[in-house]
Amino acid sequence: MKIEQIIGDEKIVRIVGDFSNIDITNLSCDTKEVINGTLFFCLKGNKVDGHNYAQNAKELGAVALVVEKLLEVDLPQVVVESSRYSMAIFAGNFYKNPRNKLKLIGITGTNGKTTSTYMIQSILKNAGYKVGVIGTIGIMINDICLPATLTTPDPIQLHKIFSQMVENDVNIVVMEVSAHAIALNKMAGIKCDVGILTNVTQDHLDFFKTFSNYAKIKESFISNKFCEIGVVNLDDKIGKQIVLKNMANKNNFEILSYGLHSPSHVFAVDTKYSMEGTTYHINLFDEIYKVNTKLIGEFNLLNALGAATACKALGIKNQIIIKGLEDMDFVPGRFNVINLGDNKSVIIDYAHTPDGLQNILSATRMVTKGKIISVFGCGGNRDTSKRPIMGKISAELADFSILTSDNSRLEKPELIIQDIEQGVKSQTENYLCITDRKQAISYAISILKEGDVAVISGKGAENYLDICGVKYPYSDFETVMEEKQKLVHKLEGVLE
C-alpha cells in the first residue's frame, strides 16, 4: 500500500524523503515484529523511546518511519505530532477501516467489563447476530477463541482483528476499552455505536498518579468523541456526574441510565440472591419482566442491567434481552463456584481492586451461612496504595484472611504481602501470611467446615504467575481441583 493511502485525510507535519517507489506491506511499533516492507512507528514511552530503535528497525527490513522528530536514519519519514495517535489512524486506513462495516459496543469501567461483554454476547447471539468479542480473557470471532495479551489490543492488532471479523461475517463487536487504551490513543478514529461506563473506583494509580486523572479518562469515553449513545451506571458517583453535566450543558448527546438505587431507565426490584443464582424483576424502559440468572451478586445484577440497556439502545427486543441474560452460564474466572462436597465451596474470582474485592466478599456474604475464608494478594509493580485498603476490606468482610502472592513481577512477594498486612492487622488478628499461592489455597480448603466458603481472588482465569518477568504456568482453578481430588481420595479411604 502507498503512503498516501495509509495517511488518508490525517493531518501531518511533513513528509521527508522519497516514498514514490515504496510499497508498505506491514505496520509495527515493535522491532520484534519488523519484517521487509514495514512502516515502523517510533513511540515515546515512559521508559523507552522508540525513536532510539529506528536504525535497528531499518536493518530488520523497515522501509519507512513515522516519527515525532526527524531522525538521522536513511529512510523516508512521516513527521507527526503524535506517533501513537497517527498509528491508530494509519492502522485503520491500512486495513481499509473494517470497523466501519461493524456495529460496535465499547465497555469501560474499573470492574465489570469482561462479564458485561459476555452478557451482551449472549443477548446478541439470541438475536441472531454473529458476534465478535475483544477483551481480557480473549478474542472471540464467532465461536473461535484466540488468546489476548492486553484488555484493549494496540491499534495495529486491533484493526487487524476487526478485519478478520469482517472476513468471518461478524455483525457486531463487543469490546473492553481500558483507561490505558483511551489515554494512549488506541481508540483514536474509532466511534462506538454504544459506549458503556460500568463504574469508576481506584485502580492503575501507578500510571495515572491520581484518582482524579484516572476518573477523567474514564469519563471522557462517554462523549460524542467516542460514542453515538452513552450508557452509564447511575449508582456510580462518576456515572451520576456525567449525566448531571450532560443535562446542565444541554449537550445533544443521548445518555441512557441503569441502576438499583437511583431512578434510571432500567432498574431491578424484588431481588433474591442464592448460591445458585439471582432472581429479580427488571424494569426495562417501563416494561417489566421476571429474570432468573445463574450469576450471583449485586455487582453482576448491575452488569446485567447495563447489558440490557446497551442492547435496548441497539433496538434488540425485550424478550430476546431477557432470554440472553437467562442463557448466561458463567464467565471464566468471574464468581466461579466449585462445590467441594459436605456443603463446602470455593469461589474463584478475578477481583484485584478494592471495589472488586469488596463486591465479591459482600456478594458471598449474602449467600453464605458459614464462614468466609478470603485468599488474595496484590500484583507487583502496580498501584501500591491499594494494598492496605484491600487488606482492610478483607479483614472487615471475611472471617479469616490468608495473604499470599499474586503476579509479583519484579517485586518481592513478601514485601507486597507486608503492605497488605498493614490494612489487615489494623482490623483483626484473624489472618495468616502464606507466600506460596498453592499452599495458601490448600490451607484455606483444609480449614473449611460445613457451610463455609473460600473466596480466592485476584487471578480468575489467568493461567500463569508472573515472577521476576517470567510467566510460570499456574491456575487457581487447577489448584482447587487438585485439592478437591485429595478430599475425594481421603473420603474414599475413610469409607473403605
BELVEN-V780876 format. One record per residue. N is the residue number from 1. RES is the residue in one small letter. SS is DSSP state (a for helix, b for strand, c for the rest). PHI is phi in whole degrees, -180 to 180 (none if undefined). PSI is psi in radians with two decimals (999 if undefined). Layout:
BEGIN
{{N RES SS PHI PSI} {N RES SS PHI PSI}}
END
This chain:
BEGIN
{{1 m c none 2.49} {2 k c -81 2.67} {3 i a -62 -0.57} {4 e a -62 -0.65} {5 q a -70 -0.64} {6 i a -72 -0.70} {7 i a -70 -0.70} {8 g c 60 -2.27} {9 d c -93 0.08} {10 e c -67 2.34} {11 k c -76 2.30} {12 i c -126 2.91} {13 v c -77 -0.93} {14 r b -171 2.85} {15 i b -112 2.26} {16 v b -120 2.19} {17 g c 104 3.04} {18 d c -100 1.98} {19 f c -100 -0.01} {20 s c -59 -0.62} {21 n c -105 0.27} {22 i c -101 2.23} {23 d c -112 2.01} {24 i c -90 2.14} {25 t c -116 -0.03} {26 n b -156 2.58} {27 l b -119 2.52} {28 s b -161 2.61} {29 c c -120 0.14} {30 d c -129 2.18} {31 t a -62 -0.38} {32 k a -68 -0.34} {33 e a -112 0.22} {34 v c -81 2.29} {35 i c -134 3.08} {36 n c -58 2.33} {37 g c 92 0.21} {38 t b -84 2.39} {39 l b -93 2.03} {40 f b -102 2.21} {41 f b -95 2.14} {42 c c -92 1.84} {43 l c -102 2.44} {44 k b -92 2.12} {45 g c -109 -3.13} {46 n c -68 -0.56} {47 k c -117 -0.48} {48 v c -127 2.43} {49 d b -111 2.01} {50 g a -62 -0.35} {51 h a -62 -0.48} {52 n a -74 -0.15} {53 y a -112 0.19} {54 a a -63 -0.75} {55 q a -64 -0.71} {56 n a -61 -0.72} {57 a a -62 -0.70} {58 k a -61 -0.79} {59 e a -63 -0.46} {60 l a -89 -0.13} {61 g c 127 -0.01} {62 a b -63 2.43} {63 v b -109 -0.16} {64 a b -164 2.84} {65 l b -127 2.61} {66 v b -113 2.11} {67 v b -134 2.82} {68 e c -100 -0.18} {69 k c -148 2.52} {70 l c -66 2.30} {71 l c -109 2.69} {72 e c -87 1.06} {73 v c -125 2.31} {74 d c -77 1.18} {75 l c -144 2.60} {76 p b -60 2.50} {77 q b -134 2.43} {78 v b -103 1.99} {79 v b -93 2.19} {80 v c -131 2.93} {81 e c -76 -0.69} {82 s c -137 1.99} {83 s a -64 -0.61} {84 r a -67 -0.81} {85 y a -63 -0.82} {86 s a -64 -0.61} {87 m a -60 -0.72} {88 a a -65 -0.78} {89 i a -68 -0.80} {90 f a -65 -0.66} {91 a a -63 -0.72} {92 g a -60 -0.79} {93 n a -66 -0.70} {94 f a -60 -0.69} {95 y c -94 0.24} {96 k c 65 0.62} {97 n c 46 1.05} {98 p a -64 -0.43} {99 r a -57 -0.54} {100 n a -67 -0.23} {101 k a -99 0.13} {102 l c -127 2.57} {103 k b -80 2.51} {104 l b -136 2.20} {105 i b -112 2.10} {106 g b -108 2.38} {107 i b -124 2.12} {108 t b -120 2.92} {109 g c 144 2.76} {110 t c -69 -0.79} {111 n c -131 2.70} {112 g c 95 -0.05} {113 k a -64 -0.86} {114 t a -65 -0.84} {115 t a -60 -0.70} {116 s a -63 -0.69} {117 t a -63 -0.71} {118 y a -67 -0.69} {119 m a -63 -0.81} {120 i a -66 -0.68} {121 q a -58 -0.77} {122 s a -62 -0.75} {123 i a -65 -0.81} {124 l a -66 -0.62} {125 k a -64 -0.69} {126 n a -65 -0.46} {127 a c -83 -0.06} {128 g c 94 0.15} {129 y c -85 2.67} {130 k c -92 2.17} {131 v b -118 2.42} {132 g b -111 2.53} {133 v b -129 2.36} {134 i b -128 2.09} {135 g c -173 -2.89} {136 t c -61 -0.77} {137 i c -76 -0.57} {138 g c 168 -3.07} {139 i b -113 2.18} {140 m b -115 2.17} {141 i b -113 1.79} {142 n c 58 -2.01} {143 d c -105 0.17} {144 i b -94 2.18} {145 c b -106 2.25} {146 l b -118 2.61} {147 p c -69 2.65} {148 a c -119 2.57} {149 t c -104 -0.45} {150 l c -134 2.70} {151 t c -55 -0.89} {152 t c -117 2.01} {153 p c -60 2.74} {154 d c -64 2.69} {155 p a -52 -0.71} {156 i a -62 -0.83} {157 q a -67 -0.68} {158 l a -60 -0.84} {159 h a -71 -0.51} {160 k a -65 -0.71} {161 i a -64 -0.78} {162 f a -56 -0.74} {163 s a -63 -0.75} {164 q a -64 -0.64} {165 m a -66 -0.74} {166 v a -61 -0.76} {167 e a -62 -0.48} {168 n c -100 0.37} {169 d c 63 0.46} {170 v c -67 2.43} {171 n c -98 -0.76} {172 i b -131 2.42} {173 v b -115 2.34} {174 v b -112 2.14} {175 m b -135 2.54} {176 e b -81 2.39} {177 v c -120 1.85} {178 s c -78 2.81} {179 a a -62 -0.65} {180 h a -61 -0.70} {181 a a -62 -0.69} {182 i a -69 -0.82} {183 a a -65 -0.58} {184 l c -98 0.29} {185 n c 64 0.42} {186 k c -66 -0.45} {187 m c -95 0.14} {188 a c -57 2.26} {189 g c 82 0.00} {190 i c -112 2.19} {191 k c -120 2.17} {192 c b -81 2.56} {193 d b -67 -0.67} {194 v b -137 2.34} {195 g b -120 2.32} {196 i b -115 2.39} {197 l b -114 1.95} {198 t c -77 -0.80} {199 n c -177 2.89} {200 v c -137 1.95} {201 t c -135 3.08} {202 q c -62 2.26} {203 d c -173 2.73} {204 h c 59 0.52} {205 l a -72 -0.24} {206 d a -63 -0.51} {207 f a -97 -0.81} {208 f a -91 -0.18} {209 k c 73 -0.85} {210 t c -128 2.70} {211 f a -64 -0.59} {212 s a -60 -0.78} {213 n a -61 -0.80} {214 y a -61 -0.81} {215 a a -64 -0.68} {216 k a -62 -0.67} {217 i a -64 -0.82} {218 k a -61 -0.79} {219 e a -61 -0.62} {220 s a -63 -0.37} {221 f a -69 -0.59} {222 i c -86 1.40} {223 s c -159 2.93} {224 n c -60 -0.42} {225 k c -66 -0.67} {226 f c -112 -0.29} {227 c b -140 2.59} {228 e b -81 -0.71} {229 i b -134 2.41} {230 g b -105 2.55} {231 v b -128 2.16} {232 v b -131 2.67} {233 n b -87 1.93} {234 l c -75 -0.23} {235 d c -77 -0.24} {236 d c -91 2.40} {237 k a -58 -0.81} {238 i a -67 -0.67} {239 g a -60 -0.76} {240 k a -65 -0.70} {241 q a -62 -0.70} {242 i a -61 -0.80} {243 v a -64 -0.77} {244 l a -64 -0.73} {245 k a -64 -0.72} {246 n a -63 -0.70} {247 m a -69 -0.75} {248 a a -66 -0.67} {249 n a -83 -0.12} {250 k c 52 0.76} {251 n c -70 2.52} {252 n c -85 1.01} {253 f c -133 2.15} {254 e b -82 2.19} {255 i b -123 2.21} {256 l b -104 2.59} {257 s b -126 2.73} {258 y b -143 2.81} {259 g b 173 3.04} {260 l c -114 -0.43} {261 h c -123 0.17} {262 s c -136 2.51} {263 p c -58 2.11} {264 s c -140 2.91} {265 h c -65 -0.61} {266 v b -132 2.24} {267 f b -151 3.07} {268 a b -132 2.59} {269 v b -138 3.01} {270 d b 54 0.83} {271 t b -86 2.36} {272 k b -132 2.19} {273 y b -108 2.50} {274 s b -150 3.03} {275 m c -70 -0.22} {276 e c -92 -0.30} {277 g b 153 -2.82} {278 t b -134 2.37} {279 t b -118 2.38} {280 y b -161 2.93} {281 h b -106 2.22} {282 i b -101 2.28} {283 n b -97 1.86} {284 l b -108 1.59} {285 f c 53 0.90} {286 d c 73 0.21} {287 e b -115 2.33} {288 i b -112 2.35} {289 y b -139 2.57} {290 k b -87 2.38} {291 v b -127 2.33} {292 n b -119 2.01} {293 t b -122 2.77} {294 k c -88 -0.13} {295 l c -85 2.57} {296 i c -116 2.50} {297 g c 103 2.63} {298 e a -62 -0.65} {299 f a -65 -0.60} {300 n a -73 -0.56} {301 l a -64 -0.74} {302 l a -62 -0.71} {303 n a -60 -0.70} {304 a a -65 -0.71} {305 l a -65 -0.68} {306 g a -65 -0.74} {307 a a -62 -0.75} {308 a a -63 -0.73} {309 t a -63 -0.78} {310 a a -63 -0.76} {311 c a -69 -0.60} {312 k a -63 -0.66} {313 a a -63 -0.49} {314 l c -86 -0.06} {315 g c 92 0.25} {316 i c -72 2.43} {317 k c -68 2.58} {318 n a -57 -0.79} {319 q a -62 -0.62} {320 i a -70 -0.68} {321 i a -60 -0.81} {322 i a -63 -0.80} {323 k a -63 -0.69} {324 g a -62 -0.69} {325 l a -68 -0.69} {326 e a -73 -0.47} {327 d a -77 -0.27} {328 m c -61 2.24} {329 d c -94 -1.32} {330 f c -156 2.83} {331 v b -108 2.23} {332 p c -53 2.16} {333 g c 80 0.16} {334 r b -122 1.85} {335 f c 49 0.87} {336 n b -85 2.10} {337 v b -98 2.22} {338 i b -117 2.09} {339 n b -84 2.13} {340 l b -92 -0.08} {341 g b 90 2.92} {342 d c 55 0.54} {343 n c 60 0.63} {344 k b -118 2.48} {345 s b -138 2.78} {346 v b -125 2.41} {347 i b -116 2.22} {348 i b -108 2.24} {349 d b -145 2.70} {350 y c -81 -0.11} {351 a c -44 2.06} {352 h c -138 0.26} {353 t c -125 2.85} {354 p a -55 -0.82} {355 d a -65 -0.71} {356 g a -63 -0.76} {357 l a -66 -0.72} {358 q a -62 -0.72} {359 n a -62 -0.84} {360 i a -69 -0.67} {361 l a -72 -0.67} {362 s a -65 -0.74} {363 a a -65 -0.68} {364 t a -66 -0.69} {365 r a -60 -0.62} {366 m a -68 -0.37} {367 v c -121 0.25} {368 t c -117 2.27} {369 k c -89 -0.51} {370 g c -98 -2.55} {371 k c -94 2.75} {372 i b -111 2.18} {373 i b -104 2.05} {374 s b -100 2.15} {375 v b -118 2.09} {376 f b -163 2.88} {377 g c -143 -2.95} {378 c c -135 2.61} {379 g c -72 2.58} {380 g c -82 2.77} {381 n c 56 0.63} {382 r c -135 -3.05} {383 d c -50 1.90} {384 t c -79 -0.41} {385 s c -67 -0.40} {386 k a -80 -0.22} {387 r a -63 -0.97} {388 p a -65 -0.50} {389 i a -64 -0.78} {390 m a -67 -0.61} {391 g a -61 -0.75} {392 k a -65 -0.73} {393 i a -62 -0.79} {394 s a -63 -0.73} {395 a a -63 -0.64} {396 e a -78 -0.60} {397 l a -103 -0.37} {398 a c -103 2.80} {399 d c -84 -0.47} {400 f b -152 2.39} {401 s b -117 2.42} {402 i b -120 1.99} {403 l b -91 2.25} {404 t c -142 -3.01} {405 s c -87 2.68} {406 d c -124 -2.44} {407 n c -80 1.58} {408 s c -71 -0.32} {409 r b 53 -2.08} {410 l c -99 0.13} {411 e c -99 2.76} {412 k c -78 2.19} {413 p a -59 -0.58} {414 e a -62 -0.63} {415 l a -74 -0.61} {416 i a -64 -0.77} {417 i a -62 -0.66} {418 q a -61 -0.67} {419 d a -64 -0.77} {420 i a -64 -0.70} {421 e a -60 -0.54} {422 q a -58 -0.66} {423 g a -77 -0.57} {424 v a -72 -0.90} {425 k a -71 -0.23} {426 s c -74 -0.23} {427 q c -117 -0.52} {428 t c -159 2.83} {429 e c -104 0.01} {430 n c -87 1.26} {431 y b -157 2.91} {432 l b -148 2.54} {433 c b -107 2.06} {434 i c -130 1.84} {435 t c -62 -0.77} {436 d c -70 2.08} {437 r a -65 -0.70} {438 k a -61 -0.78} {439 q a -64 -0.65} {440 a a -63 -0.76} {441 i a -68 -0.73} {442 s a -59 -0.76} {443 y a -67 -0.74} {444 a a -58 -0.77} {445 i a -68 -0.60} {446 s a -67 -0.43} {447 i c -100 0.05} {448 l c -68 2.41} {449 k c -116 3.03} {450 e c -55 2.25} {451 g c 90 -0.12} {452 d c -85 2.76} {453 v b -135 2.33} {454 a b -100 2.16} {455 v b -104 2.00} {456 i b -106 1.95} {457 s b -113 2.73} {458 g c 115 -0.58} {459 k c -115 -0.53} {460 g c 57 -2.11} {461 a c -89 0.04} {462 e c -59 2.51} {463 n c -116 0.56} {464 y b -156 2.85} {465 l b -120 2.20} {466 d b -91 1.88} {467 i b -126 2.08} {468 c c 55 0.65} {469 g c 83 0.01} {470 v b -113 2.32} {471 k b -95 1.93} {472 y b -95 2.41} {473 p b -58 2.26} {474 y c -166 2.53} {475 s c -146 2.21} {476 d a -60 -0.71} {477 f a -62 -0.83} {478 e a -64 -0.66} {479 t a -63 -0.76} {480 v a -65 -0.72} {481 m a -66 -0.60} {482 e a -63 -0.74} {483 e a -67 -0.64} {484 k a -64 -0.70} {485 q a -64 -0.64} {486 k a -63 -0.69} {487 l a -65 -0.67} {488 v a -64 -0.80} {489 h a -63 -0.66} {490 k a -65 -0.73} {491 l a -66 -0.74} {492 e a -62 -0.63} {493 g a -66 -0.67} {494 v a -67 -0.73} {495 l a -67 -0.58} {496 e c -69 999}}
END
